[in-house]
Amino acid sequence: MIPRYGRDEMVAIWSQQQGYRLWLEVELFALEGMERIEAIPPGTAARIRDRAFIDIKRIADLEKRLQHEALAFLTSVSEQVGEDARFLHYGMTSSDMLDTALAVQICRSIDLLLESLRGLTDSLRARAEEHRDTLCLARTHGRGAEPTTFGLKLAGFYAEFVRSADRLRLARAEIAICKIGGAVGTYATIDPRVELHVAAVLGLAPETVATQAVARDRHAAVMTTLALLAGAIERLATELRHLQRQEVEEVWEGFGQGQKGSSAMPHKRNPIFCENLTGLARLIRSSAMPFLENIALWHERDMSHSSVERVALPDAFILSDFAVHRLTGIIQNLIVDEDRMRANLEKMGGAYGSQRLMLSLIDGGFAREQAYELVQRVAHQARLKGIDFRHAVESEPEIAANLTESAIERAMDPRGYVASVDYIFNRTFGPPVDPSAGRSEL
């Protein structure tokens, strides 16, 4: 991934140096496991650990000749450790080293991404609480619907990102797999106890039934989870983009000192960060399909998955981490125009009360279809004549004859539509915590 869209900690996990370091760690832990069962002389792992180092240039030079990166790596290490090299990679196949190390990289990446998601959900919760009672217009099909609160909007996104975090934890458990089983996973040349040792040290579990490689449905589960996270990021970014449109202008991205909005038009203040997230989400999601196609490897293994994983795994994790961090900043610095929200709500002229009016007529004895057609006709006439819906309702004899002024007032009161906000908040965040709870009386 280009440096523009990467944060240092996630980029470091996927660096070539770190990848080779993990390969070496897997080999060293396998040596330790072999020592524990007395398959090789004691002290072998310690001596190799003391002497071995990562020489990226030498590995690259060897790969040009060998055309095999894993063998180039092992040859480079063997040159450094001398006679003990005969025990290096003993009874193992390349995928034992590669897939086990890859599982560690993915687990560490998920852990870092979960940490970033905690920052995002904390920020969403704080802003949701801040705007729990901030009235605004809910929109369906891009058109005004009924009143809601901006806090309730944000609470919905909070809940979605919590689900994303839950999926990531499940995906982590599925990918945290060690495979040290030899050429086709039958342990023909290596004792299963070696795998158990490596798995325990790295916090992994042995593959249930391995071939030469770890089954790729596990990796696909990770990538489809990242794709769902990207969908959540884009959904919130798209909402914020719409709310910044000239016709709406209910929120603004933070605008830094000295920031410019357009090279040509000095008045512009564009939703560039939300737009950027929309594009990044497309890139993340685009990796899901190749990983689904990676599942069907030939027989006990082929190499068709390798190139996909080399490119897509680092990029998807680096982009996901960057996008979550950027979105967190947007939420923290978001400017919310409560007055504009109220003004846009009032522009409806009370039309958001149409359902409540219809229900009141039904309660008074109207058939549903009769009540619907009456309210619909009044709404259409109000729009054609350019008058408030409320005025049109009060001027309609059939409605006036069947509904009291207080019933019409209740239908037009925006606060009546958000009476259950506390109930939804408690369901989303849990009931409020009493600060004095648990304190003993002095």
N, C-alpha and C positions, 0 to 999 in steps of 0.2 A: 504494500500500500504506500502511496506517496506520503511524504512527511506531513503534508498539509492536514491530513485527516487521521493522524495518529497521536496518541498520548504515550509518553515515554515508557510507563510501566507495562502497558500491554504490548507495545512494540518489542520490548526487551524479551518478553516470554517467547516470542516467535523469531527472535534473531537466530542467524545461523550458528553463532557461537553458543547460544543457549541450547539449541537443538543438539549439537555435538556433545555438549556437556552432559545432557541427559542420556544420550547414547552411552557415554562412558560410565555414568552412574549405574545404568542398568547392567552393564557388563561387570562392574565391580561388585554389585550386590549379588549377581549370579555366582561370581567367584566365592563370595562369602558363604552363599548357600552350599556350594560344593565343598567348601572347607568344613562346614558344620556336619556334613554326612561323611567326611573323611574320604572324599573322592579325589581331592588334590592335596598337596602338602600344606600344612598350616603356615600362615604368614604370606601366602601368595598374593592375596587381595591387597594387603597393606603395602607390600613392596611395589606392586603395580600402581597403586594409588599415589605413592610417593614419587614415582618416576614419570607417570603419564601426564601429558598436557595436550591441549587442543592447538594444533598447528594448521590453521585454515588454508594457508598457501600450499603446504605440503599435501594436504588432502586433495586440493584442487589439481595439483600437478599429477598426483597418482591417478585421479579419476580420468584424466585425459587419456592415459594409457590403458587403464583397467576397464573403463566404461561401466563402472559399478561403484556407486558412492559409498555403500556400506563397506565393501572390501577395501576401498581407498582409505576410509577412516580406520578400519582395523589394522591395515598395513602400517599406517602412520603411527598408531599407538604401539604396535609390535616393535617397530624400529626403536622406540624410546625405552622399552622395558626389558629388552634383552631376553635371556633364557626363559623367563617366566611367561613369555608370549605364547608358548606352546599350550598354555591352559586358557588363554583368552578365547572367548566365544566357543568353548569346548562343548560339543554336542548341540549347539544352537544353530538356528537359521536367522537370516537377516531380519525377518519380520518379528522374531522374538524381541529383538532390540528396538526395532523401529516402532512397532505398534504399542509396546509398553511405554516407551518414551513419549509417544504421541498422546497416549492417554493422560500422562502427567501434565503435558502442556495444555491439553483441553481442560482438565480439572482446574488447573491454576487460573486459566483464562475465565472459566465460569465463576470461580471464587471472586476474582477481581470485578467481573461484570455484576455479580450480586451486590458487591460493596457499592458500586456506582448506582445500582438500582435502589438501594436503600436511601441514598442521598436524594434521588428523584422522588421516591414515594414520600419521604419526610417533607420535601418541599411542597409537593402537591397537597399533602394533608394540611400543612400550615396555611397555604393560600385558600384551601377549601374552607377551613375554619374561619379564616378572616372574612370570607365572603359568603358564609353560610346563609345570611339573610339578604344578600344583595340581589334585588329583583332584576330579572332580565327576561327577554323574550326567547322562548324555545322555538326552534324552527324545524319544520319537516319539509322535505323536498325544496329546501332553500326559501320557504315561505313562512311567515309568521304563524305560529300555532297557539300555544297557551303559555302563561307565565311559568317560569321556574326561577331558580337562583343560580348565580354564577358559581357559588360554592358547591351546589349540587352537580353542576356540570363537571367541575374538577374532581369531585368525589368519584364520579363514574370512571374517569381516567385513572385515578388512584387504584381503584379496584381492578382495573384491567392490568396495570403494571404489577400489582401483587400476584395476579394469576401468572404473569410472565415469569416472575421470580420463582413461583412454585414449579412451573414447568422446567425451568433451568435446573432446579434442585433434582427433579426426577431424571432429567437428561444426564446430569452429572453422575448420579448413581448408576445409570445404565452404561456410561462410557468409562467408568473407573475400573478398567479391566486390564489384568496382566496376562501375558501369554508367553511362557517359556516352555514350549512343548516340543521343540525340534522341527524337523523339515516339514512334516504334515500334521503336527499336533498330536502324535501318538506316544510321545515320551520314549521313543525307541532308543534315543541316544543321550537322554538326560533324565535324571530322577525327578519325579513330580515334586519332591520336597524342596528342590531348588526354586521352583516356581512359587511355592508357598512362602518361602523366605523373602523373595523379591517382592511379592505382593504385599506382605505384611509391612516391610520397610517403607514401601511407597504409598501405603494406604489404599491399595487396590484389591480386587478380588480376581481369582483365576477365571479365565474364560470357561464357560460351562462345557461346551464341546468345540474345540478349536480345529481349524484346518491348518494351513500354513499361516494364516492370518486371523486376526480378530474379525468376526462377522461385521459387515459394513452397515447393517441396519442400525447398529448402535451409533455410528457416526451420522447417519441420516437423521436419527432422532434429535441429535444435537443441532444439526443445521436447520431442520424444520422448526425447532424451537426458536432459533435466532430469527427465522423468517416471520414467525408470529410476533416476536418482540418488535421487529421492524414494522409490522403492520400497526402495532399499538403506537409506536413513535409517529408514524405517518398520520394516523387518525387524529392525534392531538395536534400535530403540526398543521394539518389541514384545517382543523377547527379554528386554530388561532389565526391562520392566514385569512380565512373568511371573515373573522371578527375584526380584522384590520382593514377590510375593504373600505373605500371612500364612502360607500352608501351605508356602512354600518359603524365603523370606527369606535367599537366598544372597548378594545384593548390595543395596546401598543407594545412592540418589542422595546426593550431598553435601548436607548440611543446614546452612545458614548460621546464624551467631550471630543470635538474635532471630527466626529464621524461624518461621512458624506453619503447621501442617498442616491445620487445620480451624477454621472459625469456631465450631463447636459442640462438637467433641470434642478436648480438649487432647492426648489420647494419640496422635492421628493423625500419621503421617509418610508422605505420599502421593508417588507417582512422577509429580509434576506436569509435570516437564520432558519426560520421555519421552512422556507423554500429549499434551503440547503438540506435540511433533514428529510424532506420529501424525496429528493434525489438519492441521498445515501440509503434510504430505506429500499429503494428500487434495487440498488446494487446488492444489498444484503440478501434480499429475497431471491435474487437471480441465482444464487448459489444452491438453493434448496433442490432444484430439479436434478442437477448433475449428481448430487449426493444420493438421491433416490435411485438414479441410474447406476450408481456405484455398487449397489447391493448385489446385483446379479453378476458376480465374478465367475470365471470359468472354473469348474471342478474345485480343487482345493485352494486355488488362488491364481490370479493373473495380475498384471501390472496396470490395468486400465484405470484403476482408481487413483494411482499415485500422483499423476500430474494434476488432477482435479484438487486433491487434498493439499498439495504444495502451494497452490495459488489461493484457493477459496477459503481454507480454514483460517490462515492468518488474516486475510483481508476481511472476512466476515466478523471475526472477533475484534479486530482493531477498529473497524467501522462502527460496530455495535457499541463498543466502549466509548468511542468519541461522540457518537450520536446521543447516547444517554447523558453524557456529561454536558454536552451543548444544550440539550433540552432542559436539564436541571437549571442551567444558568438563565435560560429564557423564562422559566417559571418563577425563579427567584426575583428576577428584575422586571417582570411583567407589570406594565402600567395599566390599571383597570379604571376606566372612565364610568363611574357609577351614574353620573348625571346623564351621560349619553345612553346608557342602558335603559334608564327610566324613560328618556325621551322617545327611544325607539319603541318601547312598550306602549307609550301613550299614543304613538302614531297609528296604532291599530284601531284607535277610536272605540275601544271596547269590544272589537270583533272576536277577541280571544274568549269572550264569554258565550259564544254560540252554543257550545255543547251544554253548558249549565242551563242556558235558557231552554233548550230543547228538553232537557230532563225535567225542568220545572213544569213545562207544559204537559209532559207525559204524566208527571205526578198529579196534575190537575185533571187528567182524564183523556187527554189526546192520545190517539194511536201514534206509534213511533214515526211511521212514514208521514203522517199528517203534520206532526210537530217539526220533523226534519224539513219538509218542503216549505213550511211557513217561515222558519228561521232562515233557510237558504235564500228564499225570495227576498226577504228584508235585507240580507247581507249583500246580495247582488245589486239591489236597487241603491243601497247606500254607496257602493263602489261606483256605480254609473253616475250618480248625482254628485259625487264628491262630498258627501256629508258623513259625519260620524255614525258608526254603527249604532251607538247608544241612542243618538237622536232619532235614527230611523226606527229603532225598536219602540221607543216611547211614543212615536207618531203612528204606529201600526195599531188600528182599532182592535183587531182580533187578539193581539197580544195584551194590549192594555185592558181588555175586558176579562182576561183570564189570569193575569199576573199582577200582583201588587207591586208598588214602587220598591218596597223592601226586597222582594224576590228578584227584581231586576238589578237592584243595587248589589245584592249578594253575588249575582252572576258576573257583575262587572268589577268586583273587588279583587285585585290581583293577589292580595294576601290570602284569600280563600283557597288559592290553588297550591299554596306551598305549606299548608298546615301540617303536612306529614314529613317535612324536611328533617326534623329532629329524629323521627323514627328511622328514616333512611340512614342518617348519619350514625346513629347508634348501631345499626346493622352493619355499617361499613367499617367503622373505626372502633366499635365497642362503646359501652356507656361511658360518660364522663367520669374521670377519677376524682374522688374527693381528696384534696390535698391533706386534710386532717385525718383521713382514714388510717387506722393502725397506730396512731399516736396514743401513748399512755398518758393518763391524767397525772400531773405532778402534785 
